[in-house]
Amino acid sequence: MRHSLKRGHTIDGLADSVDILKRAGEEPLRTGSVDAVDKSSVFTIFLNSTATVVVACCGGPRPTTMEAANAPE
């Protein structure tokens, strides 16, 4: 969260997701990502250990900084 804020990236649901994940404690979680077909946005999803329930989700428009533009795919 600090990394995103430091870079000025807005990530919808990030603060709520961090709070949810803190409350999950030692519970095993799985992660995944969802990219828009046009690559304009990306979301990170956090699932329970059996991948049957989405526990938290955050994301939004993909950053348009020069650093992001030069990152390898």
C-alpha positions as CSV (number, residue, x, y, z in Angstrom):
1,M,0.0,0.0,0.0
2,R,2.9,2.4,0.9
3,H,4.5,1.6,-2.5
4,S,1.4,2.5,-4.4
5,L,0.8,5.7,-2.5
6,K,4.4,6.7,-2.8
7,R,4.2,6.4,-6.6
8,G,0.8,8.2,-6.7
9,H,-1.1,5.2,-8.0
10,T,-4.8,5.0,-7.1
11,I,-5.9,1.4,-6.4
12,D,-9.6,1.0,-5.7
13,G,-10.3,-1.2,-2.7
14,L,-6.7,-1.3,-1.6
15,A,-7.1,-0.1,2.0
16,D,-10.1,-2.4,2.6
17,S,-8.3,-5.3,1.1
18,V,-5.3,-4.7,3.4
19,D,-7.6,-4.6,6.4
20,I,-9.3,-7.8,5.4
21,L,-6.0,-9.6,4.8
22,K,-4.7,-8.4,8.2
23,R,-7.7,-9.9,9.8
24,A,-7.2,-13.2,7.9
25,G,-4.0,-13.6,10.0
26,E,-2.3,-17.0,9.2
27,E,-5.1,-18.3,7.1
28,P,-3.6,-19.6,3.8
29,L,-4.8,-17.6,0.8
30,R,-4.4,-17.8,-2.9
31,T,-3.9,-14.9,-5.2
32,G,-4.8,-14.2,-8.8
33,S,-5.0,-11.3,-11.2
34,V,-7.5,-10.2,-13.8
35,D,-6.4,-8.1,-16.7
36,A,-8.8,-6.2,-18.9
37,V,-8.7,-7.4,-22.5
38,D,-7.4,-4.0,-23.6
39,K,-4.8,-4.0,-20.8
40,S,-6.2,-0.7,-19.4
41,S,-6.9,-2.0,-15.9
42,V,-5.7,-4.8,-13.7
43,F,-7.2,-6.3,-10.5
44,T,-5.6,-8.6,-7.8
45,I,-7.9,-11.1,-6.2
46,F,-7.3,-12.9,-2.9
47,L,-9.1,-16.2,-2.6
48,N,-9.5,-18.6,0.3
49,S,-7.2,-21.7,0.5
50,T,-9.6,-23.8,-1.7
51,A,-10.0,-21.0,-4.2
52,T,-13.8,-21.1,-3.8
53,V,-14.4,-17.7,-2.2
54,V,-13.0,-14.3,-3.1
55,V,-11.8,-12.8,0.2
56,A,-10.6,-9.4,-1.1
57,C,-10.1,-7.6,-4.4
58,C,-8.3,-4.4,-5.4
59,G,-7.2,-2.8,-8.6
60,G,-8.2,-0.3,-11.2
61,P,-6.7,1.6,-14.1
62,R,-3.2,0.4,-15.0
63,P,-0.6,3.1,-14.1
64,T,0.5,5.2,-17.0
65,T,3.9,6.2,-15.7
66,M,7.0,5.9,-17.8
67,E,8.3,3.1,-15.5
68,A,5.1,1.1,-16.1
69,A,5.3,1.7,-19.8
70,N,8.9,0.4,-20.0
71,A,8.2,-2.7,-17.8
72,P,8.5,-6.1,-19.6
73,E,5.2,-8.0,-20.1
